[in-house]
Amino acid sequence: MSTLTADEFGPADAGSDSDQMPKRRSRRSPVKQILLFALMVLIAIVMLYPFYFMIDTSLKSNDQFLHGGGHSLASWTALSKALPWGQQMVNSTIVSAAAILLILFVSSLAGFSFAKLQFRMSGFVLMGVVAAMLIPVQSIIIPVYVNIAHLHLLNTYVGAVIVYAALGTPFATFLMTAYYRSIPDELVEAGIVDGLSYAQVFRRIALPLSTPALITITVLQFIQIWDDLLVGLLFLQNPQQRTITVGLGALAAGRTTDIPVLMAGSIMSAIPAILVYLVFQRFLINGLTAGIGK
């Protein structure tokens, strides 16, 4: 009887313990979800508060900002007089678009070569490209400035585009190399067997497949170049060629700074980068994680 009782009640006890375990876990999961939600709300508040401050301050006159109380559109009315933001945003668009096109052209060709072509010291050259990503811009900006000056490209769009392209190409090449490595070698070999050259394989097969990576590079480089101040301040000193960030920097460096006008200009400057990110954000994760398993 004792044996039968142990056999009968042993599994029953084990079953009751196993039934209790999911209940305990289910009791804890809502607490974790609430804590996670509270943490995300806190992070959102911290991240969005600067935008709230910018918008609220831009809707005040300078007197209202200094002494408190009230809202008005005086700062937005005075923005065009204090800052030629329209022309400066056009300048930023020209520089950003030209630099991104150059970066995409060079990095896509280099990435395909590193990933699918065999040549001597390709690994060593790729390591050099990756090492270039680790060099701080501030440590090379003086020799770059001297070289651009020797080429008589200071205060020209061409000089700024070359500098931006040189700074953005290493990361773009590394990303394109990782992406092209995720493309099966059999696909490239099939194109070669069908009579295509490597250039035709790149143009007809590899390049169309790399659209997510190209969009990722475009978004990241656009935000980087659009928001940059150092290169634009050094290489585009002509007031007629200033980018929007350089214009805002010059406005803030004045003897008397109208903070609401500066905030209005900052909002105008931030809108293009925010729109580009929101439109293409679904491509970013796919492009950044491409080739991670190869």
N, C-alpha and C positions, 0 to 999 in steps of 0.2 A: 504493500500500500504506500509505503513511504517513497518507493522508487517511482510509482505511478504519479504520486502527488508532485514530486520534484520535476518529472518530465512534463507534467501538464502545466504546472504553474511557472516553470522556468521560462519557456518561450513567451508565456503571457506577460510576465514581468518585463522581459526584454522588449516585447512589442509596445508595452505601455511607455517605457522609457523612450523608444524611438518616436512614439506619437507625441511625446512632450517636447522633444527637441525642436521640431518645426514651429511649435507654438511659442517657445522662448525666442527663437530667431525672429518670428513675425512680430513679437512685441518690441523688439529692439529696432527693427527696420524703420518704423515711423519716426523714432527719435533721431536716427541717423539722417533720414530725409529732411527732417525739420532743421537740424543743425547745418546740413549742407545747403539748404535753401537760405537760411539766415546768413551763412557765409557768402553765398553768391550775391545776396542783396547788399551786403556790406561792401563787397568789392565793386558792385555796380555803382553804389553811391559815391565811393571814393573816385572811381574813374569818370563818372558823369558830372561831378560837382564843378570841375573847371569849365566845362561847357555851359553849365548853368550860370556860373559867375560871368563868363564872357557875354552871354546873351543878356543877362540882367544889367550888366554895366554898360553895354552898348546902347541900351534903351534909356540912357540918362544923359543929361548935359553935363559938362564939366563941373558947373556949380552944384548941380544936384548930386554928383558923385562925391564932391569934397565936403558938402555940408549935409548930405543925406536927405532922403525923401523925394518922392515924385519920379515920374518917368516921362520921357519925350523922345522924339526922333531927331533931335538936334545933331547928335553925333553922326547919324547916317547922312544927314543933309550936308554936314561939313566934311564928310569923308572924301568926296571928289575934289574938294578944294585943297585939302591937306595932302592927298596922296593920289597920283594918277593910277589907281588900282586896275583900271581896265587895260591900259597899255602894258602894265607890269604883269598882269595875268597872261596876256598874249605872249609876252617875252618868255615867261615860265613855260608856257605850252610849247613854244617853238624849241626851246632848249631841251625840254624833257622828251618830246617826241623824237627829235633828231638823235639824241643820245640813246634812247631805247631801241630805235631801229638799228643803230650801229652795234649795240650790245647783242641784240638778237641775231644779227647776221654773223658776227664773229663767233659767238658762243655756240650757236647751232652747228656750224661747220666744225669747230674745234671739238665739240662734244661727240659728234658722229665719228670723227677721226680717232679720238681716244678710245671710243667704245667698240668700234667695228673694224678699224684698219690696224694692220700690224706694221709697225716701223720701229727702228732702233731707238732705245731710250725713251719710249713713249711713257712708261711709268715714271721715269725720272722727271720728264717734262711736266707730267700731270701733278707730281708732287710740288714742283716749282709754282704751278698755278695755284694749288691749294695754299702753299706758303704765302703767296701774295695776299691772300685773304686776311692773314694775321698781322699784316703791317699796318700800324696806325696811320691814318691820313695825315695827322699833324706832323709826323716824323719825315714825310717826303714832300710836304707842300712847298717848301722853299726851293729845292731843286726843280720841282715841276714848274714853279713860277718862273724860274730863271730860263728853263728850256722853252717855255711858251713865249717868253719875252724875246729870246733869240730868234724865234720863228715869226716874230712880229704879229702874234695872234692875241695879244692882250686887248681887252675891251672889244672882243668880237665874239659872235655866237660860236664860230668854229672852234676857237680856243677852249671855251667852256664845254662844248660838246665833247671834244677830245678828252678832256680831263674827266668828265663824268663817265664817259665810255670806258676809259682805262680803269677807273675805280670800280665799276660795276661788272666788268667782263669776267674776272676770276670766279666770283660766286656763280654767275650765270653759266660759265663753262663747266664748273663742277656739277651743278644741278642737271645740265643737259647731258653730261657724260653718264650720270647715274640713271637718267631716264632712258637713254638709248641702250644701256646695258640690259634694261628690262625687256627690250624687244628681242624676240628669239632670233638666234643666229641663222636658223633654218629659213626664216623669212627673207633675210638678206641673200643667202645662198641661192634660194629659189629665183630671186630676181636676177642674179648673175647668170644662172643657168639659162634663163629665158632670154639672155642676150643684152641685159641692161648693164651699163657701166656703173661704177660706184656713185658717180655724180647723179645719174638717173635714179638709182636706188634711193639716194638721199632725198632727191626732189619729189619723187613719186610715191615712195613708201614711208620712209622714216619721218620726213618733215610733216606730212599730214597726221601721222600718229602722235606727234609730239605737241599737239595743240595745247593740252593742259599745262605742260611745262612752260611753253612759250607765254601763255596767259599769266602763269604764276610769276615769271620773271618780269613781265610787263607791269603787273600790279606792284610788286615789291620795289622795282626800280623807279616807277613813277612816284610812289610815296617818298622814297629816299631822295630823289632829285628835286622834287617839288618843295620839300621841306628843308632842303639844305641851305645853309647860310654862308659857310666858310668859302666854298669854291666860288659862289656867285659874288660874294663881297670882294674877293681878290681879283677875279678875272673879268668881271662885268661892272667896272666902276663908272662907266658912262651913265648918267641919269636916264638917258633915253633907252638904255638896254638893261636896266635893272630888272631882276625878277621880283616877284611879289614879296618874298621873304627878305630880300635885301632892302626893298622899299620900306617894309615895316621896321627893319632894324635901323635904317636911317631916320625914320620918324621917331622911334623911341630914343634915339641918341641926341635929339634936339635939346636945346636949353630948357624949353618948357614943353612938357609932354602932356597932351590931352589924352588921358587914359580911356575915356569912352570911345573916342575916335580910333584909338589904337585897337581896342577890343572889336570894334566894327570891322576894321580892316583884317584882323586876325580871323574873324568868322568867314569873311569872304575868301581868305586864303585857305582855310581848312575845308571848305565845301567840296572842291574838286577831288581832293584825296579821299574824303569820306565817301563820296559817290562812287568813285572807282572801286574802292574796297567793297562796298555793299553790293555792287553789281556783279563783281567777279569773285566774291568770297568762296563760293562753292567749288571753285577750281583750285583754291590755294592748297588745301590739305592733300588732294590727289597729286598735285604737282610737286609738293615738297616731300611727300612720302614715296614717290615713284622710284622704283629700283632699289628700295631699302632691303628687299629680301635677296638681291642678287649677290 
